[in-house]
Amino acid sequence: MDLAGLLETDRSTVWHPYAAMPAPDPARLVTSASGACIDVVDPALGLVRLVDGMASWWSAVHGYRHPVLDRAATDQLGKMSHVMFGGLTHEPAIHLAERLVELAPGDLAHVFFSDSGSVAVEVAMKMCLQHWLSLGRPSKRRFLTWRGGYHGDTWSPMSVCDPEGGMHHHWSGLLAQQVFADVPPAGFDAEPDEAYRAQLRSLVAADADDLAAIIVEPVMQGAGGMRFHNPAYLRDLRALADEHDVLLIFDEIATGFGRTGAFFAAEHAGIAPDVMCVGKALTGGYLSMGATLCTPRVAAGIAAGEVPVLAHGPTFMANPLAAAIANASLDVLDTGAWSADVARIEAGLRSGLSPLADAPGVADVRVLGAVGVVQLDHDVDVAAATAAAIAAGAWLRPFRDLIYTTPPFLCTDEEIATITAAIAAAAAVA
Ligand SMILES: *Cc1c(COP(=O)(O)O)cnc(C)c1O
């Protein structure tokens, strides 16, 4: 099939994320990727090599075709790519679980593997509900979160996504009614806001008898609006959860594995949750895999019930190929180079993006770790912004009023400069 034929079949047959069917515009064809770059066929420019400013939505932290991850995939294919997990186990899963427990903050001693981030959040919420049910407190079945969050697109995660971004009005009466605090006040370094802390206190106290858990993205809200907040609010949530017998879930699916400058974002606050979700960069962006970690206390609560088993078991649970690649990704992270790389990228993003703060149409510029965000005072013209970024040499995927980057950690300073120039070009036409 020629290029035009491929793109027309794609447009009329294949659904894309958050897209209409059939799509009004064709997608761009990717032919290959290596290092920090993807090779893309652009309708105007032909085949171009672009720096991937998105790292395939936070996940490809080591870039593409990394030799260590490629070798792990090939070696594992020579043994088995999958085997069921009911009654069977294998070394890739055992090693990965052991390493996640070691890396995770606090006492997160047990690991439940699943196939994606959304399912990891489903499992986290189910763990908390079943914990209280098993302990004879069935009224504790609601979740508290703050507005502006994103936890995935399946049903339970949707109920704790930002009510407006998640379009809750579409689903009124169908989604569980959760408890929402306001969006956390902006700024990683901003002074904690006493009125906001009081709001968190009063919401948790008022609903404690009905609350199974508090669920938030620590330090950085991702797809819900790319906002950063002071880690002090996380310490408040930890204290409130302890005081009122509520569990605390951290969704580290976007923030985990170094993205914010700490290995897990919880470390910025110096506390640990009772349940933690990981995904996205877990396999270095090679395959879809999520995991939910919990403390012995959470597991013991479930085990105390009339039905002592956790009622969940995905077909592709702990997929050996994904687990082997995740172990290789952790091998690369274990060298510790990510920490200097993220600090270097943070500096590059700051120097490249801060001049944009005064540009027309720009409302805010913010950087934390290997995340750079330019917020406009209007919604982005995605088609125009994408074309401008591609002409400047980078792949970006803006949404709402946000042009942002989450680059692979192996980006050179030149590649980061290409990304920030592309963001500037996109902001100028958006
Ligand atoms: C992406 C994301 C999810 C959902 O993960 P999927 O793998 O897309 O299902 C959940 N929570 C956060 C914070 C995310 O960034």
The ligand as an ORCA input file, in Angstrom:
! r2SCAN-3c Opt
* xyz 0 1
  C      -0.909      7.914     31.998
  C      -1.398      7.910     33.389
  C      -2.322      6.942     33.842
  C      -2.920      5.905     32.932
  O      -1.989      5.019     32.405
  P      -2.338      4.176     31.081
  O      -1.165      3.270     30.906
  O      -2.508      5.176     29.973
  O      -3.601      3.438     31.353
  C      -2.699      6.992     35.172
  N      -2.197      7.923     36.022
  C      -1.296      8.844     35.617
  C      -0.763      9.826     36.606
  C      -0.887      8.885     34.290
  O      -0.019      9.835     33.890
*
